[in-house]
Amino acid sequence: MLMEGDGVNSKAVFWRNPIFYKYLLSYLFVLIIPLLLIALFLNQYFIQILQEVAVQNNEHSLQSVQQTLDDKLREMNGIAVEISSNPNLLPHRITSDMYDAMTAKEELNYTLTNGFLEDVLLYIKGSSYLYSSTSTYSKKMFINQIVPYENWTLENFVSNLEQLRMPAIRPAEKIKNTSSSHASLHGERILTYMIPIPVNSPKPYGVVLFLIKDATIQQLLHGAVQDSEGSVMLVNSERQLLTAYNANEEWAVQAFQALQRNGDSAGSSIMRINGQRYVVATVQSGQTGWEYVTTTPYMAVMSKAIQAQKQSLIVISLVLVLGLFIIYISMRYNYAPIVKLFAFARGRLGTVLTSIQQITDGIEVISEDREKLSQKLESSRTAIQQHLLLSLLQGRGGTSESLIEQGREVGLMLEGPVYYVMLIHVHRLNNMPIAKRQAAVESIEQIMNAFLTAYKADLSDKDGFVYIGVTDSSRAEIEDRLMQLIAPIAKVADGEVALAMGNLYEDMNDIGKSYIEATTAINYRLIKGLNQLIPFHALGLEQSGAHWYPKYAIEQLEAYVLRGDLTGIKRIVTDVLNQMNEQHVNLYIARCICYDMINTVIKALFLKDGRLIVPDSPDVLQLTKFETMQEFAQLMEELCSYAARQADDSEQKADQQVTSWMAYIQTHFQSAEFSVPSMAAHFELSVSHIQRIFKERTGCTITEQLNEVRIQQAKKLLVESDMPIKDIVCEVGYYDVSSFIRKFKQSTFLTPGEYRKHHAGRE
């Protein structure tokens, strides 16, 4: 037992130990380095992003103003088109009759629906008047009294209108004292937009003038300013200042000089004007060629970014203080167990330790000894577990109490009250690569442990697993859990599975019965299929369809194979398999029907071609190795596909044979010894086979074809030569002249002599 003084002394030694300071410095390093990196990141990258966002927002606002003003100009162009197409506003109407000129006011009343425009006027070139929605003015009256421009004289006004060929805008100009009808323009600055009509005409006959208050334009430009110190300038394609918000002409000149120094590039950039940094954004209209320029003090744009930078530094400082506090608490409390460990080691070993490694070495020795002992115990425990489980499956147990006690000693919790055996069959598990199979087995065991209380018995089943289940649930609940196991097991096994379950028993000595029942049920996967649970109690072993047999369907199958009808074959196989499941046939009858169908297909192949080419045919032994009806259907489909290929090959071969037979007849017809048996012997075929194929392919017999060839040759000799008929008979392969004459007359309805005379007369 340690004394209090010893504990205090050990604690004092520990605080003087370099280990304490090593870990303290490591904590400080882990805290400070990330904070420094974060601070640098915020100061460089994050602030740069905020700057780019602010500049882009400034540019987007300017683009919005440009698009709005372009829309207004398009509206004015549309009004000009309407005026030029209005028959009531044609030159000969409004200049020839003062009444029509007065009615033109109603046609020009566009300002009522367009608050952007102050007034719309129409001028016909060569005339003396301007027409508006309010009145008709002479040119002198308009320029001197109605809208007296500060710098636009009557002579320039008339000259500009008469010579106008393209749309033009006059910069904002102050209006002097006006008449009462336009008193609202007194002291205002006005922009005048002029469009010759007809629009785009090389010889316009008039001009439409749109009067726009500069205040209206500046109200639009104000939307592009992000700060009270910012300014917006609008210039035409010749960079003549049309109007500006919060800027004068001198400032515009300085701004454009700065733009020229930076290459007149569109977009946003930071430049110096009068020694100060400004964010300058430039947007050019593709419609008019006008430029929109904003200048905003750099510090005004970056005010939010600078504020965010200050806030981030405050947050980092707070995090640093909080981190230091947490380090202090951690060093004070979390290292207390190490202090006790040093004190314990000093008391046990009788020496002061300055390194944890000395304590670690002793702990490692104890741990290694403990691990070796655990491994020995675990290896023997597994063997005992398997021995006990196999004894239960074989029915060689004892009393339930002794079995439960034996299981508890080796980690098997066999306290019932109900027991059952479950089999898991993984399709083609043994065909998997070793590594993949081992991984699948481990995954299945993990799934089983997660879902059920069941213990695996290591038997010699290559494609399956045997589990003894212990439960207090009902049969329906167990079956529901087992159904939930199918999908995850199939996924980890990367294949199809089948689960079978024996009946539930309360006595542990009946586990062997449940095992036999589960084994019987798993074999019924042939009929029931994979990816489902097959409980023994649901098999219905009374077999209501024990005397059912699909005789007619198998006869149809043979007919479809002979015809090479793959669709019909697949339909017959599917129908038979479905009926087998509906009739509840037993395993023996089911396999007999399957073997009979295989035999029917193979027999049909022999009947069709007289032989079966073994090297190209499917593995006949493989046809008997099926575990489910789905596998059987797939094997049948492969076999029937082979039959179809055989049929195609036979067709091609028959065509080739007939061609060679015809050539043989053409070569040997002159021989009186020619016969079908000799021809069959030449080609190493049976007489019946060669006669059947020849008849099917040509529509006539070999003898008929031979006679036809001989008759055609005789016709040729009768016409082209003077040979006696007797010699011609011998030349074409006949012995008997009378027989030849009879066959010749049957073919041509003439005797050989008559045939020669008939064709000689034609010549």
C-alpha positions in Angstrom: 0.0 0.0 0.0 1.3 3.4 -1.0 1.7 6.1 1.7 0.4 9.6 1.1 3.9 11.0 1.2 5.0 8.6 -1.5 2.1 9.7 -3.7 2.9 13.3 -3.3 6.6 12.7 -3.9 5.8 10.7 -7.1 3.5 13.4 -8.3 6.2 16.0 -7.8 8.7 13.8 -9.7 6.2 13.5 -12.5 5.7 17.2 -12.9 9.5 17.5 -13.2 9.5 14.7 -15.8 10.3 15.8 -19.4 7.4 13.7 -20.6 5.0 16.3 -19.2 6.6 19.1 -21.1 6.9 17.0 -24.3 3.1 16.4 -24.4 2.4 20.0 -23.4 4.4 21.3 -26.3 2.7 18.9 -28.7 -0.7 20.1 -27.6 0.4 23.7 -28.1 1.8 22.8 -31.5 -1.4 21.1 -32.6 -3.4 24.1 -31.5 -1.3 27.0 -32.8 -0.2 25.7 -36.2 -3.8 25.1 -37.5 -4.9 28.5 -36.2 -2.0 30.2 -38.0 -2.8 28.4 -41.2 -6.5 29.4 -40.9 -5.5 33.0 -40.3 -3.3 33.0 -43.4 -6.0 31.4 -45.4 -8.6 33.9 -44.3 -6.2 36.8 -45.0 -5.3 35.6 -48.5 -7.8 33.3 -50.1 -11.0 34.1 -48.3 -10.5 37.9 -48.5 -9.7 37.6 -52.2 -12.9 35.7 -52.8 -14.9 38.4 -51.0 -13.2 41.0 -53.2 -14.0 39.1 -56.4 -17.7 38.8 -55.3 -17.9 42.5 -54.5 -16.4 43.4 -57.9 -18.7 41.0 -59.7 -21.7 42.3 -58.0 -20.7 45.8 -59.1 -20.3 44.6 -62.7 -23.6 42.7 -62.6 -25.5 45.8 -61.4 -24.0 47.8 -64.3 -25.1 45.1 -66.8 -28.6 45.2 -65.4 -28.7 49.0 -66.0 -27.3 48.5 -69.6 -30.0 45.9 -70.4 -32.8 48.1 -69.0 -31.7 51.1 -71.1 -31.3 48.9 -74.2 -34.9 47.7 -73.7 -36.1 51.3 -73.5 -34.2 52.2 -76.7 -35.8 49.2 -78.4 -39.2 50.4 -77.3 -38.5 53.8 -78.8 -37.4 52.2 -82.1 -40.6 50.2 -82.0 -42.6 53.5 -81.6 -40.7 54.9 -84.6 -41.7 51.9 -86.7 -45.3 52.3 -85.6 -45.3 56.0 -86.5 -43.8 55.3 -89.9 -46.4 52.6 -90.7 -49.4 54.6 -89.4 -51.3 55.9 -92.5 -52.6 58.8 -90.5 -49.1 60.1 -90.0 -47.8 59.9 -93.6 -46.3 63.1 -94.9 -49.0 63.8 -97.5 -51.7 63.5 -94.8 -50.4 65.8 -92.1 -48.8 68.4 -94.3 -51.6 68.8 -96.8 -54.5 69.3 -94.4 -54.4 71.1 -91.1 -57.3 69.0 -89.8 -55.3 65.9 -90.3 -52.4 67.6 -88.7 -54.5 68.3 -85.6 -55.7 64.7 -85.5 -52.0 63.6 -85.5 -51.9 64.5 -81.9 -54.0 61.6 -80.9 -51.8 59.2 -82.9 -48.6 60.5 -81.1 -50.0 60.1 -77.6 -47.3 57.6 -76.5 -46.3 59.4 -73.3 -49.5 58.3 -71.6 -48.4 54.7 -71.6 -44.6 55.2 -71.3 -43.5 57.1 -68.2 -39.9 57.0 -69.4 -40.6 59.5 -72.2 -41.3 63.2 -71.6 -42.6 63.8 -75.1 -42.6 62.3 -78.6 -42.5 64.6 -81.7 -42.7 64.0 -85.4 -40.9 66.1 -87.9 -41.4 65.8 -91.7 -38.3 66.9 -93.6 -38.8 70.0 -95.6 -41.9 71.0 -93.6 -42.2 73.9 -91.2 -43.8 72.1 -88.2 -43.2 69.6 -85.5 -46.2 67.4 -84.4 -46.6 66.1 -80.8 -49.3 64.6 -78.7 -50.0 68.0 -77.2 -49.8 70.4 -80.1 -48.3 71.4 -83.4 -45.3 73.8 -83.3 -43.3 75.6 -85.9 -39.6 74.9 -85.8 -38.7 78.4 -84.5 -41.4 78.3 -81.8 -40.3 74.9 -80.7 -36.6 75.7 -80.3 -37.0 79.2 -78.9 -40.1 78.9 -76.7 -41.4 75.3 -76.2 -38.1 73.5 -75.5 -35.3 76.1 -75.6 -32.0 74.1 -75.5 -29.1 75.9 -73.9 -26.7 75.1 -76.7 -28.9 74.0 -79.6 -29.6 76.8 -82.0 -32.4 76.9 -84.6 -30.0 76.6 -87.5 -28.2 73.6 -85.9 -31.6 72.1 -85.0 -33.0 72.3 -88.5 -29.7 71.1 -90.0 -29.4 68.1 -87.7 -33.0 67.0 -88.5 -32.7 67.4 -92.2 -29.4 65.6 -92.5 -30.2 62.8 -90.1 -29.8 59.3 -91.6 -29.1 57.1 -88.6 -30.5 57.2 -85.0 -28.6 59.7 -82.8 -28.7 61.0 -79.3 -27.9 64.4 -78.1 -26.1 64.6 -74.7 -28.0 65.8 -71.7 -28.5 69.6 -72.1 -30.1 72.1 -69.8 -33.4 73.7 -70.8 -33.9 77.4 -70.4 -37.2 79.1 -69.7 -40.1 77.2 -71.4 -43.7 77.9 -72.2 -46.4 77.0 -69.9 -47.2 73.8 -71.9 -43.8 72.4 -71.0 -43.2 74.2 -67.7 -42.1 70.9 -66.2 -38.9 71.0 -68.3 -37.8 74.4 -66.9 -34.3 74.0 -65.6 -34.2 70.3 -66.4 -31.5 68.5 -68.4 -32.9 66.7 -71.4 -31.5 63.9 -73.6 -32.9 64.0 -77.1 -33.0 60.7 -79.0 -33.7 61.0 -82.8 -34.7 58.2 -85.1 -35.1 58.8 -88.9 -38.2 57.2 -90.4 -38.9 54.9 -92.1 -36.4 53.0 -89.9 -33.3 51.8 -91.8 -34.4 53.6 -95.0 -31.6 55.2 -97.1 -33.9 58.2 -97.8 -35.9 58.9 -94.6 -38.7 61.4 -95.0 -39.0 62.4 -91.4 -37.5 62.2 -87.8 -39.1 61.1 -84.6 -37.8 63.0 -81.5 -37.9 61.5 -78.0 -37.4 63.8 -75.1 -36.1 62.1 -72.0 -35.4 63.8 -68.7 -31.8 63.3 -67.5 -33.2 62.7 -64.0 -35.0 59.6 -65.4 -31.8 58.2 -66.8 -29.9 59.1 -63.6 -32.5 57.2 -61.6 -31.6 54.1 -63.7 -27.9 54.7 -63.3 -28.2 55.1 -59.6 -29.1 51.4 -59.4 -25.6 50.5 -60.5 -23.9 52.4 -57.6 -23.0 50.3 -54.6 -21.8 53.2 -52.5 -22.7 56.8 -52.0 -19.2 57.8 -53.3 -19.5 55.8 -56.5 -20.3 57.3 -59.9 -21.8 56.1 -63.2 -21.0 57.5 -66.6 -22.8 56.9 -69.9 -20.9 57.7 -73.2 -21.7 57.1 -76.8 -19.5 55.2 -79.3 -17.3 58.3 -79.7 -16.9 58.4 -75.9 -18.9 61.6 -75.7 -20.4 61.9 -72.3 -24.2 61.6 -72.6 -25.0 61.8 -68.9 -23.5 60.9 -65.6 -24.5 60.1 -62.0 -22.4 61.7 -59.3 -19.7 62.7 -61.8 -18.9 65.7 -64.0 -17.1 65.8 -67.4 -13.7 66.4 -65.8 -14.0 63.3 -63.8 -15.2 61.3 -66.8 -12.0 62.4 -68.7 -9.8 61.3 -65.9 -11.6 57.9 -65.7 -11.3 57.2 -69.4 -7.6 58.2 -69.3 -7.1 55.5 -66.6 -9.1 53.1 -68.7 -6.8 53.7 -71.7 -3.7 53.1 -69.5 -5.2 49.7 -68.6 -5.9 48.8 -72.2 -9.6 49.7 -72.4 -10.6 46.1 -71.4 -14.2 45.4 -70.6 -15.2 44.0 -67.2 -13.9 45.1 -63.8 -10.5 46.1 -62.7 -8.7 48.1 -60.0 -6.9 51.2 -61.1 -5.7 54.5 -59.7 -7.5 57.8 -60.5 -6.0 61.0 -59.0 -3.7 58.9 -56.9 -6.5 56.9 -55.3 -7.6 53.2 -55.9 -10.9 52.7 -57.6 -12.9 49.7 -58.8 -13.8 50.5 -62.4 -16.4 48.4 -64.2 -17.1 48.8 -67.9 -19.9 47.4 -69.9 -20.5 48.1 -73.6 -23.9 47.7 -75.2 -23.9 45.4 -78.3 -27.1 47.2 -79.5 -25.9 50.9 -79.4 -22.2 50.7 -78.8 -22.6 52.9 -75.8 -20.3 52.3 -72.8 -21.4 52.3 -69.1 -18.6 53.0 -66.7 -18.8 52.9 -62.9 -16.0 54.1 -60.5 -16.2 53.1 -56.8 -13.6 53.8 -54.2 -11.7 50.5 -53.4 -12.2 50.8 -49.7 -15.9 51.3 -50.1 -16.2 48.1 -52.1 -14.0 46.2 -49.7 -15.6 47.4 -46.5 -17.5 44.2 -45.9 -14.4 42.1 -46.7 -12.3 44.1 -44.2 -15.1 43.8 -41.6 -15.2 40.1 -42.2 -11.4 40.0 -41.8 -11.5 41.7 -38.4 -14.3 39.4 -37.2 -12.3 36.3 -38.3 -9.3 37.5 -36.3 -11.5 38.1 -33.3 -12.9 34.5 -33.6 -9.4 33.0 -34.0 -8.2 34.9 -30.9 -11.1 33.5 -28.9 -10.4 30.0 -30.2 -6.8 30.4 -29.2 -7.8 31.4 -25.6 -10.3 28.6 -25.4 -7.8 26.1 -26.7 -5.2 27.1 -24.1 -7.9 26.7 -21.4 -8.8 23.3 -22.6 -5.1 22.3 -22.7 -4.7 23.4 -19.1 -7.7 21.3 -18.0 -6.6 18.3 -20.0 -3.1 18.4 -18.6 -4.5 18.8 -15.1 -7.0 15.9 -15.2 -6.3 13.6 -18.1 -2.7 12.9 -16.9 -3.8 12.0 -13.4 -3.9 8.3 -14.3 -0.3 8.5 -15.6 0.7 10.1 -12.3 -0.9 7.1 -10.4 0.8 4.7 -12.8 4.3 6.1 -12.0 3.5 6.0 -8.3 2.3 2.4 -8.6 5.4 1.4 -10.5 7.7 3.1 -8.0 6.0 1.3 -5.1 6.1 -2.1 -6.8 9.5 -1.9 -8.5 11.2 0.1 -5.7 12.7 2.6 -8.1 11.9 6.0 -9.6 10.8 5.7 -13.3 11.5 8.4 -15.7 10.1 6.7 -18.8 6.8 5.1 -19.7 8.7 2.6 -21.8 10.0 0.8 -18.7 6.4 0.3 -17.5 5.3 -0.7 -21.0 7.8 -3.5 -21.3 6.5 -5.2 -18.2 2.9 -4.8 -19.3 3.8 -6.3 -22.7 5.2 -9.4 -21.2 2.1 -10.0 -19.1 -0.1 -9.3 -22.1 1.8 -11.8 -24.3 1.4 -14.5 -21.8 -2.3 -13.8 -21.4 -2.7 -13.8 -25.2 -1.1 -17.2 -25.6 -3.3 -18.6 -22.8 -6.4 -17.2 -24.5 -5.4 -18.6 -27.9 -5.0 -22.1 -26.5 -8.3 -21.9 -24.6 -10.0 -20.5 -27.7 -8.7 -23.3 -30.0 -9.9 -26.0 -27.7 -13.2 -24.3 -27.1 -14.0 -24.3 -30.8 -13.3 -28.0 -31.1 -15.5 -28.8 -28.0 -18.3 -26.6 -29.5 -18.2 -28.5 -32.8 -18.2 -31.8 -31.0 -21.2 -30.9 -29.0 -23.1 -29.5 -32.0 -22.4 -32.6 -34.1 -23.6 -34.8 -31.2 -26.9 -32.9 -31.2 -27.3 -33.3 -34.9 -26.7 -37.0 -34.7 -29.0 -37.5 -31.8 -26.2 -38.6 -29.4 -26.8 -36.2 -26.5 -27.8 -36.6 -22.9 -30.2 -34.9 -20.7 -31.2 -31.4 -21.5 -29.6 -30.1 -18.3 -26.2 -31.7 -18.9 -26.2 -30.5 -22.6 -27.0 -26.9 -21.5 -24.2 -27.0 -18.9 -21.7 -28.4 -21.4 -22.6 -25.6 -23.8 -22.4 -22.9 -21.3 -18.8 -24.0 -20.4 -17.7 -23.5 -24.0 -19.8 -20.4 -24.9 -22.9 -22.0 -26.3 -26.1 -20.6 -24.8 -28.5 -23.6 -25.3 -31.2 -22.6 -22.9 -34.3 -23.1 -25.1 -37.2 -23.4 -24.8 -37.4 -24.3 -28.6 -34.8 -25.7 -31.0 -34.6 -26.1 -34.7 -32.1 -26.8 -37.5 -31.7 -24.4 -40.5 -29.7 -25.1 -43.7 -28.3 -22.4 -45.9 -27.5 -23.4 -49.5 -25.4 -21.0 -51.5 -25.5 -21.9 -55.2 -22.1 -22.9 -56.6 -20.3 -21.7 -53.5 -17.6 -24.4 -54.0 -16.9 -23.1 -57.5 -15.8 -19.6 -56.1 -12.1 -18.7 -55.8 -10.8 -19.6 -52.3 -10.4 -16.0 -51.1 -13.8 -15.0 -52.3 -15.4 -18.1 -50.8 -13.7 -17.4 -47.4 -14.9 -13.8 -47.4 -18.5 -14.9 -48.2 -18.4 -17.5 -45.4 -17.3 -14.9 -42.9 -19.9 -12.4 -44.0 -22.7 -14.9 -43.8 -21.6 -15.8 -40.2 -21.7 -12.1 -39.3 -25.2 -11.8 -40.7 -26.5 -14.9 -38.9 -25.1 -13.6 -35.6 -26.8 -10.3 -36.1 -30.2 -11.8 -36.9 -30.5 -15.0 -34.9 -29.3 -16.9 -31.9 -27.9 -19.9 -33.9 -24.7 -21.9 -33.9 -22.9 -23.2 -37.0 -22.0 -26.9 -37.2 -19.0 -27.5 -39.5 -20.2 -30.4 -41.8 -18.9 -31.5 -45.2 -21.6 -29.7 -47.2 -19.6 -28.0 -50.0 -22.3 -25.4 -50.9 -24.1 -25.0 -47.6 -24.1 -24.3 -43.9 -25.9 -26.0 -41.0 -27.1 -24.0 -38.0 -28.8 -25.1 -34.8 -31.2 -22.4 -33.7 -32.2 -21.6 -30.1 -35.2 -19.4 -29.7 -38.3 -18.5 -27.7 -40.2 -17.2 -30.7 -43.1 -18.7 -32.6 -42.6 -20.5 -35.9 -44.1 -17.6 -37.9 -41.7 -15.1 -36.3 -38.7 -17.4 -37.0 -39.8 -17.8 -40.7 -40.2 -14.1 -41.0 -36.6 -13.5 -39.7 -35.3 -16.2 -42.0 -37.0 -14.5 -45.0 -35.2 -11.3 -44.1 -31.9 -13.2 -44.2 -32.2 -14.2 -47.9 -31.4 -10.8 -49.5 -28.3 -9.9 -47.4 -26.8 -13.5 -47.7 -27.4 -13.5 -51.5 -25.6 -10.1 -51.7 -22.5 -11.1 -49.8 -22.3 -14.5 -51.5 -22.8 -12.8 -54.9 -25.2 -15.6 -55.9 -28.5 -17.2 -55.3 -29.3 -18.9 -52.0 -32.0 -21.2 -50.6 -32.9 -21.6 -46.9 -34.5 -24.7 -45.4 -35.9 -25.1 -41.9 -36.9 -28.2 -39.9 -39.7 -28.4 -37.4 -39.4 -26.8 -34.0 -38.8 -29.1 -31.0 -38.7 -28.5 -27.3 -36.5 -31.5 -26.5 -32.8 -31.0 -27.4 -32.6 -34.7 -28.3 -35.0 -34.1 -31.2 -32.6 -31.7 -32.9 -31.5 -34.7 -35.1 -35.1 -35.0 -36.4 -35.1 -31.3 -37.3 -31.8 -31.8 -39.1 -33.2 -34.6 -41.2 -36.3 -32.5 -42.0 -34.2 -29.5 -43.0 -32.0 -31.7 -45.3 -35.2 -33.0 -47.0 -36.5 -29.5 -47.4 -33.3 -28.1 -48.9 -33.5 -30.8 -51.7 -36.8 -29.4 -52.7 -35.0 -26.3 -54.1 -35.2 -28.2 -57.4 -38.9 -27.5 -57.5 -39.3 -24.5 -55.2 -36.4 -22.6 -56.7 -33.7 -20.4 -55.1 -33.9 -17.1 -53.1 -36.7 -18.3 -50.8 -37.3 -20.2 -47.5 -38.4 -23.8 -47.7 -39.9 -24.9 -44.4 -40.4 -28.7 -44.0 -43.9 -28.3 -42.7 -45.0 -26.5 -46.0 -43.8 -29.2 -48.4 -47.1 -31.1 -48.6 -45.6 -34.5 -48.8 -49.0 -36.1 -49.6 -48.1 -35.2 -53.2 -51.6 -34.6 -54.8 -50.0 -34.7 -58.3 -48.0 -37.9 -57.8 -49.7 -39.6 -60.9 -49.5 -36.6 -63.2 -47.2 -36.8 -66.2 -46.9 -34.3 -69.1 -47.0 -36.8 -72.0 -48.6 -34.6 -74.6 -46.2 -31.7 -73.8 -43.2 -33.9 -74.3 -44.5 -35.1 -77.6 -44.9 -31.5 -78.6 -41.4 -30.8 -77.5 -40.1 -33.5 -79.9 -42.0 -31.9 -82.8 -40.7 -28.4 -82.0 -37.1 -29.7 -81.9 -37.5 -31.4 -85.3 -38.8 -28.1 -86.7 -36.0 -26.1 -85.0 -38.7 -23.8 -83.3 -36.9 -22.3 -80.4 -39.8 -20.2 -79.3 -42.1 -23.2 -79.1 -39.4 -25.2 -77.2 -39.0 -22.5 -74.6 -42.8 -22.2 -74.2 -43.2 -26.0 -73.7 -40.3 -26.1 -71.1 -41.8 -23.2 -69.2 -45.3 -24.7 -69.2 -44.1 -28.1 -67.9 -42.0 -26.5 -65.1 -45.0 -24.4 -64.0 -47.3 -27.4 -64.0 -44.8 -29.4 -62.0 -44.8 -26.8 -59.3 -48.6 -26.6 -59.3 -49.1 -30.4 -59.2 -46.8 -30.7 -56.1 -44.8 -33.6 -57.7 -42.2 -35.2 -55.5 -38.5 -35.0 -56.2 -38.3 -38.4 -57.9 -41.1 -37.6 -60.4 -39.7 -34.1 -61.0 -36.2 -35.4 -61.9 -37.7 -38.2 -64.1 -39.7 -35.6 -66.1 -36.6 -33.5 -66.5 -34.5 -36.4 -67.7 -37.2 -37.5 -70.1 -37.3 -34.0 -71.6 -33.5 -34.0 -72.1 -33.7 -37.5 -73.7 -36.5 -36.3 -76.0 -34.4 -33.4 -77.3 -31.3 -35.7 -77.9 -33.4 -38.3 -79.5 -35.0 -35.7 -81.8 -31.5 -34.6 -82.9 -30.6 -38.2 -83.9 -33.9 -38.5 -85.8 -33.3 -35.3 -87.6 -29.8 -35.8 -88.8 -29.1 -39.5 -88.3 -26.1 -38.7 -86.0 -25.0 -36.3 -83.2 -21.7 -34.5 -83.6 -20.2 -35.0 -80.1 -17.3 -32.5 -80.1 -19.8 -29.6 -80.8 -22.6 -30.8 -78.7 -23.3 -29.6 -75.1 -21.8 -31.6 -72.2 -24.4 -34.3 -71.8 -23.1 -35.1 -68.2 -23.6 -31.4 -67.3 -27.3 -31.8 -68.4 -27.9 -33.9 -65.3 -26.2 -31.6 -62.9 -28.9 -29.1 -62.1 -30.2 -28.0 -58.7 -33.1 -25.9 -59.6 -35.8 -25.7 -62.3 -34.3 -22.4 -63.4 -30.9 -24.1 -64.1 -32.7 -26.9 -65.9 -34.5 -24.4 -68.1 -31.2 -22.7 -68.9 -29.6 -26.1 -69.8 -32.6 -27.0 -72.0 -32.3 -23.6 -73.8 -28.6 -24.2 -74.5 -29.3 -27.7 -75.8 -32.1 -26.5 -78.0 -30.0 -23.6 -79.3 -27.4 -26.3 -80.2 -30.2 -28.2 -82.0 -31.1 -25.1 -84.0 -27.4 -24.6 -84.9 -27.2 -28.2 -85.9 -30.3 -27.7 -88.1 -28.7 -24.7 -89.8 -25.5 -26.7 -90.4 -27.4 -29.6 -91.8 -29.2 -27.3 -94.2 -26.0 -25.9 -95.5 -24.4 -29.3 -95.7 -27.3 -30.7 -97.6 -27.1 -27.9 -100.2 -23.4 -28.5 -100.6 -24.0 -32.3 -101.0 -26.8 -31.8 -103.6 -24.4 -29.6 -105.6 -21.7 -32.3 -105.6 -24.3 -35.0 -106.5 -25.6 -33.0 -109.5 -22.0 -32.6 -110.7 -21.4 -36.3 -110.3 -24.5 -37.0 -112.4 -23.4 -34.5 -115.1 -20.0 -36.3 -115.2 -21.1 -40.0 -115.2 -24.5 -39.9 -117.0 -22.9 -41.4 -120.2 -22.0 -44.6 -118.3 -24.5 -47.4 -118.8 -23.2 -48.7 -115.4 -24.5 -45.6 -113.5 -26.7 -46.5 -110.6 -27.9 -44.9 -107.3 -26.1 -47.5 -105.2 -22.8 -46.8 -107.0 -23.3 -43.1 -106.5 -24.1 -43.6 -102.7 -21.0 -45.8 -102.4 -18.9 -43.1 -104.1 -20.0 -40.5 -101.5 -19.9 -43.0 -98.6 -23.6 -42.5 -97.8 -26.6 -44.8 -97.5 -28.9 -45.2 -100.5 -32.0 -44.1 -98.5 -30.2 -41.1 -97.1 -29.0 -39.8 -100.5 -32.3 -40.4 -102.1 -34.2 -38.6 -99.3 -32.0 -35.5 -99.3 -31.9 -35.3 -103.1 -35.7 -35.5 -103.3 -36.2 -32.9 -100.5 -33.7 -30.5 -102.2 -34.6 -30.8 -105.9 -38.1 -32.1 -106.0 -37.2 -35.1 -108.1 -35.5 -38.4 -107.7 -31.9 -39.2 -108.8 -33.2 -41.4 -111.6 -35.5 -38.7 -112.9 -32.6 -36.2 -112.9 -30.4 -38.7 -114.7 -33.0 -39.3 -117.4 -33.4 -35.5 -117.9 -29.6 -35.0 -118.3 -29.5 -37.9 -120.8 -32.5 -36.6 -122.8 -31.0 -33.1 -123.0 -27.7 -34.5 -124.3 -29.6 -36.7 -126.8 -31.5 -33.6 -128.1 -28.2 -31.8 -128.6 -26.7 -34.7 -130.6 -29.8 -35.2 -132.7 -29.7 -31.5 -133.8 -26.0 -30.8 -134.0 -24.7 -34.2 -135.4 -25.5 -36.8 -138.1 -24.9 -39.7 -135.7 -27.3 -42.7 -136.0 -29.9 -43.0 -133.3 -28.3 -46.2 -132.2 -25.0 -44.5 -131.6 -26.6 -41.6 -129.8 -28.4 -44.1 -127.5 -25.0 -45.6 -126.5 -23.5 -42.1 -126.2 -26.0 -41.0 -123.6 -25.7 -44.2 -121.5 -28.6 -46.4 -122.6 -28.4 -50.1 -123.6 -31.8 -50.6 -125.1 -32.9 -48.4 -128.1 -36.6 -49.1 -127.6 -36.4 -48.1 -124.0 -34.6 -44.8 -125.0 -37.2 -44.1 -127.7 -40.0 -44.6 -125.2 -38.5 -42.3 -122.6 -37.6 -39.7 -125.2 -41.2 -39.6 -126.5 -42.5 -39.3 -123.0 -40.3 -36.2 -122.5 -40.8 -34.5 -125.9 -43.9 -36.1 -127.4 -41.8 -37.0 -130.4 -39.6 -39.9 -131.4 -35.9 -39.2 -131.9 -36.3 -39.4 -135.7 -39.3 -37.0 -135.7 -37.4 -34.6 -133.3 -34.4 -34.5 -135.8 -36.7 -33.9 -138.8 -38.6 -31.2 -137.0 -35.5 -29.3 -136.1 -33.9 -29.9 -139.5 -37.0 -28.5 -141.2 -36.6 -25.3 -139.1 -33.1 -24.8 -140.3 
